[in-house]
Amino acid sequence: MPLIDTEEAARRLARAIASDLSLYNEDKIVRGIEEDRLFEELEDEIEEGRALYKSRVSPELYQRNFYDRALVDILVRSKGHVKSEIW
């Protein structure tokens, strides 16, 4: 399978992976936000997603941090309603 080499496709893949993390790990995400340890709570899942993302996009696009941005948008920003001391 050829590597993704367009910014739009790389962003789409990053968001799809982050969406899957959100869908399948709702309890961990809520607990992680409530306890201010989201990234520790999901460390294994995030790294598995990162490895998948890295294997599918060109090195130039990987360096642009689309995956990390998608994690913040989908795992953090969309959970603004969860009570937490961090906001």
Backbone bond lengths (Angstrom), bond angles and torsions (degrees), N, CA, C in turn:
res aa  C-N    CA-C-N  psi(-1)  N-CA   C-N-CA  omega(-1)  CA-C   N-CA-C  phi
1 M - - - 1.435 - - 1.529 108.58 -
2 P 1.317 117.77 129.15 1.471 120.04 -179.53 1.531 111.09 -70.42
3 L 1.322 115.05 152.52 1.458 120.47 179.02 1.525 110.45 -72.00
4 I 1.305 115.71 146.27 1.467 121.31 174.76 1.515 107.38 -68.47
5 D 1.325 115.93 131.20 1.461 118.86 -176.55 1.526 113.23 -129.89
6 T 1.335 116.69 16.07 1.465 119.34 174.90 1.524 108.87 -118.71
7 E 1.317 115.31 143.94 1.458 121.21 -178.28 1.532 111.07 -59.59
8 E 1.305 117.22 -43.32 1.465 120.91 -178.60 1.527 111.40 -60.33
9 A 1.314 117.22 -45.95 1.462 120.98 -179.47 1.533 111.17 -67.48
10 A 1.324 117.20 -36.64 1.467 120.79 178.45 1.523 110.40 -66.11
11 R 1.318 117.01 -42.55 1.472 120.76 177.35 1.530 110.41 -63.19
12 R 1.316 116.08 -42.15 1.463 120.81 -179.43 1.529 110.84 -62.43
13 L 1.331 117.12 -44.01 1.457 121.02 178.37 1.531 110.57 -63.60
14 A 1.319 117.29 -44.55 1.467 120.87 179.59 1.526 110.63 -59.04
15 R 1.321 116.65 -43.87 1.462 120.34 -179.90 1.528 111.49 -68.54
16 A 1.307 117.52 -35.35 1.465 120.66 178.38 1.528 110.56 -65.40
17 I 1.316 117.00 -43.25 1.467 120.51 178.68 1.526 110.03 -64.54
18 A 1.333 116.96 -45.54 1.469 120.56 179.20 1.530 110.65 -63.40
19 S 1.316 117.50 -37.85 1.466 120.82 177.83 1.518 111.22 -63.90
20 D 1.317 116.82 -40.80 1.466 120.18 176.66 1.528 110.81 -62.80
21 L 1.333 116.47 -41.81 1.464 119.62 176.71 1.524 110.39 -58.88
22 S 1.311 116.43 -43.20 1.454 121.15 -179.83 1.523 111.50 -65.08
23 L 1.295 115.92 -43.95 1.457 121.35 -177.25 1.526 112.35 -63.65
24 Y 1.309 116.66 -43.91 1.461 121.17 -173.63 1.532 114.98 -92.62
25 N 1.326 117.27 -3.07 1.471 120.25 -176.32 1.520 112.94 -133.92
26 E 1.311 117.52 33.13 1.463 122.17 -176.21 1.535 111.95 -53.88
27 D 1.317 118.24 -47.33 1.467 120.70 -178.36 1.527 111.70 -62.21
28 K 1.312 116.94 -42.93 1.468 120.62 179.06 1.527 111.02 -64.47
29 I 1.322 116.25 -38.91 1.465 120.11 -179.44 1.520 110.23 -64.96
30 V 1.316 117.22 -48.72 1.460 120.78 179.97 1.528 110.18 -60.75
31 R 1.319 117.22 -46.98 1.468 120.90 178.60 1.532 110.51 -60.82
32 G 1.319 116.96 -43.53 1.458 121.10 -179.69 1.517 112.92 -62.90
33 I 1.323 117.06 -39.17 1.463 120.29 177.59 1.526 110.23 -70.27
34 E 1.314 116.86 -45.36 1.466 120.48 -179.89 1.523 111.64 -59.31
35 E 1.313 116.92 -36.82 1.470 121.57 -176.61 1.529 112.63 -98.66
36 D 1.328 117.14 6.56 1.473 122.65 -179.12 1.523 112.16 54.03
37 R 1.326 115.19 46.95 1.459 121.11 177.23 1.526 110.59 -147.10
38 L 1.318 115.75 40.83 1.457 121.61 -176.00 1.522 112.32 -57.31
39 F 1.315 116.70 -49.09 1.462 119.29 -174.25 1.529 112.06 -72.45
40 E 1.305 117.76 -27.00 1.466 120.47 173.50 1.528 109.79 -72.72
41 E 1.319 115.95 -40.51 1.466 121.76 -178.98 1.530 111.40 -61.64
42 L 1.324 116.71 -37.40 1.469 121.92 -176.36 1.529 113.18 -107.99
43 E 1.303 117.67 18.73 1.467 121.40 -173.77 1.529 112.86 -52.17
44 D 1.310 117.61 -50.51 1.469 120.28 -177.35 1.523 111.56 -64.11
45 E 1.326 117.19 -44.20 1.456 121.35 -178.83 1.530 111.43 -66.23
46 I 1.336 116.27 -40.83 1.464 120.65 179.20 1.526 110.41 -63.92
47 E 1.316 116.92 -43.47 1.464 119.89 -178.96 1.531 111.64 -69.33
48 E 1.307 117.15 -35.00 1.468 120.04 175.15 1.527 109.90 -63.63
49 G 1.318 116.88 -43.23 1.460 121.11 176.82 1.524 111.75 -64.08
50 R 1.325 116.13 -40.37 1.472 120.51 178.79 1.534 110.82 -62.19
51 A 1.325 116.31 -42.03 1.470 120.13 179.34 1.532 110.45 -63.45
52 L 1.325 116.65 -42.05 1.460 120.09 176.89 1.525 110.50 -62.07
53 Y 1.317 117.04 -47.59 1.462 121.82 179.69 1.533 110.69 -58.54
54 K 1.324 115.91 -47.79 1.465 120.42 -178.41 1.525 111.62 -61.86
55 S 1.326 116.70 -34.42 1.469 120.11 -178.93 1.527 112.84 -73.96
56 R 1.325 117.04 -15.63 1.460 120.89 -173.99 1.523 114.74 -106.50
57 V 1.349 118.13 -16.24 1.465 119.83 -177.27 1.528 111.07 -115.04
58 S 1.311 115.36 158.47 1.467 120.25 178.58 1.530 109.52 -65.20
59 P 1.325 117.36 152.08 1.475 119.99 179.61 1.529 113.14 -56.72
60 E 1.311 117.19 -35.52 1.462 120.57 179.99 1.530 110.90 -63.47
61 L 1.323 116.60 -42.35 1.464 119.71 179.46 1.520 111.57 -74.36
62 Y 1.305 117.76 -33.59 1.462 120.61 178.30 1.527 110.24 -59.01
63 Q 1.295 117.28 -39.03 1.462 122.52 -177.87 1.529 112.86 -68.64
64 R 1.309 118.16 -11.20 1.478 121.32 -176.73 1.530 112.88 -86.59
65 N 1.319 118.23 2.29 1.468 124.09 172.20 1.529 115.09 63.29
66 F 1.302 118.29 28.90 1.462 120.35 177.41 1.527 111.18 -62.28
67 Y 1.311 117.04 -34.90 1.462 120.51 -179.59 1.530 110.69 -64.68
68 D 1.324 117.13 -48.04 1.464 120.56 -179.88 1.524 111.16 -62.14
69 R 1.319 117.11 -39.83 1.467 120.74 178.42 1.526 110.58 -63.93
70 A 1.314 116.98 -40.75 1.464 120.99 178.82 1.525 110.24 -64.07
71 L 1.319 117.54 -38.98 1.470 120.23 177.74 1.523 110.84 -59.89
72 V 1.312 116.67 -45.48 1.464 120.20 -179.67 1.532 109.98 -65.34
73 D 1.323 117.18 -46.20 1.469 120.36 -179.33 1.519 112.13 -60.55
74 I 1.302 116.54 -45.00 1.467 120.12 -171.11 1.522 112.80 -91.61
75 L 1.312 118.31 -41.42 1.464 119.93 -177.19 1.519 112.92 -84.91
76 V 1.310 118.33 -29.90 1.455 120.47 -174.76 1.534 111.11 -104.53
77 R 1.300 117.11 -60.22 1.466 120.19 -173.88 1.525 112.26 -60.28
78 S 1.316 117.10 -38.18 1.462 119.27 -178.38 1.521 112.55 -72.74
79 K 1.325 117.46 -10.28 1.466 121.40 -179.30 1.529 111.49 -107.64
80 G 1.302 117.35 27.71 1.459 121.80 -179.77 1.514 113.48 -60.86
81 H 1.304 117.79 -19.30 1.464 122.10 179.55 1.535 113.04 -78.51
82 V 1.321 117.30 -14.21 1.468 121.20 -178.75 1.529 108.46 -75.49
83 K 1.323 117.02 129.73 1.461 120.94 179.54 1.521 110.33 -66.46
84 S 1.335 113.92 130.96 1.461 119.73 -178.89 1.517 108.92 -157.43
85 E 1.316 115.62 149.05 1.456 119.79 175.63 1.524 112.55 -74.19
86 I 1.337 117.25 -13.84 1.466 119.07 -177.21 1.520 112.14 -80.26
87 W 1.343 117.95 -10.61 1.467 120.13 172.49 1.483 112.39 -146.73
